[in-house]
Amino acid sequence: MVRYFYFAILIGILGGLSFAFFNINSRIVNLSSTAVSSSLQANLIATQFQVISRIIDFKKQEPITLIFVGDIMLDRGVANQIKKNSDYYFPFLKTAEILRSADLTFGNLEGPISSSGRNQGSIYSFRAEPSVVEGLRFAGFDVLSVANNHIMDWGREALEDTVDILEANGIKSIGAGKNFFEANNFTIKEIKGTKVAFFAFTDLYPKSLEADVNSAGISSFDAERVKNEIWLIKNLKVADIVVVSFHWGKEYETRSNSFQQKIGRDLINSGADIIIGHHPHVVQEIERYKSGWIAYSLGNFVFDQNFSDGTKEGLALFAEIRDKKIISFNPLEIKINPYFQPEIVSNHQ
């Protein structure tokens, strides 16, 4: 019945448009200038078809949803829980349903997933076994930032392995790669006609660990280059929404610092729509800046830092986009239980 109702409305509107169009056409015939009447007719035809296309393309009006979460670490205590329960899905059992409900799900993968490489010697050196990708796939992750201070814990070989494993499982990694181009290139995901571009960076590594022409590494944050790329993407309509993931800030600080604020606002000024921050392991503020949003830190999502309330809390951001514009940006509170599983607690107003 609903289809017939909309069809009847469509026929009525088309009929009205046709009547108006032919009525105006009859007036155009009486105009003295043939050139003017031809121009008017062309404009009227174009307008008519624009209106019709908007009526017919109901999908264009459908909102799309994006979910962003913070740090995901699948080694150490989390790995012990996976092994104890013999279940790679285990870290995501409490949140997979809501993560999979979004059109696109994004997070920060804190460390490589690989059986290769060599421990670089840090006191906190993470590497998860390749099979943990089953849990990431089960949870519905589409894009993962690997631009963080742990992705090189087991060297370039493990980084390359991580990129390959994610790719083989339908998950796009951004912010690091096998060469300079791969590491610094943005990726675009098209969802119901809306194109979303993703960048990822960190300021927590020396230049020596950045990718170059022939070797793997992380992305290089050159502020002017990135701002110019974002400006071009938006002005040339390469993408409708631009998301920048940034691993930055000071650990355990609940407020952003001046560096984060300057970078975040500069990127919004250049055309970015959403800035997603992580690394402090605690939640920092969310700022509405001009037409964009800056989440300075989403805190932990899957992590074994159970030594404080702050490190056991996080946010999942639920962004809704309609007609290529952000219409809502809703944070959901996360609590990490004693088994290192995140659980959605409530909306954060």
Secondary structure by P-SEA (a helix, b strand, c coil): caaaaaaaaaaaaaaaaaaaaaaaaaaaaacccaaaaaaaaaaaaaaaaaaaaaaacccccbbbbbbbbcbbbccaaaaaaaaaaccccccccccccccccccbbbbbbccccccccccccccbbbbbcccaaaaaaaacccbbbccccccccccaaaaaaaaaaaaaacccccccccccccccbbbbbbcccbbbbbbbbbccccccccccccbbbbbbbaaaaaaaaaaaaaaaccccbbbbbbbccccccccccaaaaaaaaaaaaacccbbbbccccbbbbbbbccccccccccccccccccccccccbbbbbbbbbccccccbbbbbbbbbccccbbbbccccc
